[in-house]
Amino acid sequence: MQLYRRKRKPDTDAFMELIEENTQSMYKTAWTILRNEEDVADALQETIVKGFESLHTLRRPEFFKTWMMRILINNCLQIRKQRQRLLTFGDDLPEMPVEDSYDADSGFKELLNMVDEEDRLLLTLYYADEFKVSEIAELLEMNVNTVKTRLSRAREKIRRGLYE
């Protein structure tokens, strides 16, 4: 798919088509990190805007999904950091409710709750979003062997949790 028309002008229709193809994966990933509907919506919106504005920096269109996921993960981590800062400085503020509208299979969600947040992200990227280990390593700026090891340990935690 051509993301650019002649003279390097972004093709808005092609961009939106790719966004629509990847919305569910992006939502699952954002939900895994943020676990709050409003924050997820903010992260998705900001990611789409940033992605379109910086489309000219995408060198290889075949890596569009990976590139957008990297932007999304950075946005989610920034939103989470801001939320933590607010909670630290605003102890008088009411706690934000966690809305549970994650659209995925409830069994998978229960399994994800058996592991810590970082491992949830790895498992979601690998199993739900179907990224390769090498792509996850690139997205999260980790060593490939580290990703393999953490996926293996997360699976083992889940196995132990199921049989205890």
N, C-alpha and C positions, 0 to 999 in steps of 0.2 A: 504494500500500500504506500502510496506517495504521501508523505506528510507535508510536502512543499509543492507549491505551484511554481510556475516559472518565476525567475528573479528572487528566489528564496523567500517568498511570502508564505507564511504558514497556511496550510489547508485546514480551516476550521472544521469542516465536515469530517475529514479523515481523522483529525484529532479526537473529535467527539465520538466517532464510531469506535475508536480504540479505547476511549474511556469507558464507554458502555460495555464493551467486551470484558473489561477488567474491573468493573465496579464491585462485583461480589467478592473477588479476591482482596481488593483494597479494603472493603468494609470489614471482612474477617480479620485481616491483619491489624487494622486500626482498633477493632474491638478487643483483640487479644492484648493490645498494649494499654488501652485507655479504660475499657470496661464502663463507659458512660456514653449514652446516646448523643448528648449535646456535644461532648468533646469529639466524638467520632465524626459527627456531621461537620464540625469546624475543621477538623484535620482533613477530611475529604475535600471540602470546598477550597481550603488553602492549597492543598496539593494540586488540584486541577488548575487553579490560577497560576501558581508557580510553574507548573509544568508547561502551560501554554506560553507564559512569558519567557521561559528559558528554553523553548523548543529548539532554538537555533544552536544550543550547546550539545544536543543529542547527535553523536557522531554516526551511530549505526542504528537505523530505525528498527532493525530486528530485535534490539534490546530495549524497546520502548517500555515493556512491562517491568523489567528489572529496574530501569531508570526511574520510572514513576514510583515503584515501591520504595526505592531509596529515598526519594523526596518525601513520601508518605511517612516512612519510619522516622526520618529526621523531624518532621512536623509533629508527629505523635510524641516523640521524646521531649520536644520543646514544650508542648502543651502540658505534658505530665509534670515537667520541671516547674512550669509556672503554677500549676495547681498545688504542688507541694510547697512552693514558696508562699502562696496565699494562705495555706493552712498553717504554716509555721508562724507567719506574721499576723494572721487573723484568727486567733484561737476563739474569738467570740462568734465567728461565722458558723452558721449551721453546716453540718456535714452534708456533702453532696450525695444524694442517693444513687446507687448503682442500679441502672435500669437493665433488666435482663431481656432484651429483645433480640439477642443473637439468633440468627435465623438457621443456624446449623443443627445438625443432628444432636439431640440432647445427650446421647451416649458419648459422643466424641467430646462434648463440652464437659461432661463429668470426668472423663479421663484427663482432660487438660487441667482440671482443677486439682489433680493429684500432684502436679509438679509446680515448680516456682515460675515466676513470670517470664524470665529469660528463656526457659525451656519451653514454655507455652508458645512463645513466638517462633522458636525453631520448629516445633511440631506443626504449628499452623502453616508456616511457610512450606514445609516439606510435604505434609499430607493433604492439607486442604487446598493450598495454592499450587501444589505440584512443582515447586522449584527444585532444581537439582542441588546437590550439596555444594557444588562449586559456585552456583548462583547465590545461594544463601551466604556462603563465605564472603562473596563480593559485596552483597547487600549490607551485611552486618560488619564488614571490615574485620573479618576473623580469618584465621588459618583454616584451610579445608579440613585438616585432621582434627582441629578443635571442634568444628561443627559435627564431624562424624562421632567423635567421642561423646559430646554432649547429647546428641540424638540417641546414642546407644544407652547412656546413663538415664536419660529421661524415659526411654522405653522400659528399662529395667525397674525404675521407680514405679511405673504404672503396673508392670507385671507383679511386683511385690505387693502393691496396694490392692490388686484384684484378688490375690490369694491369701491375704491376711485375715 
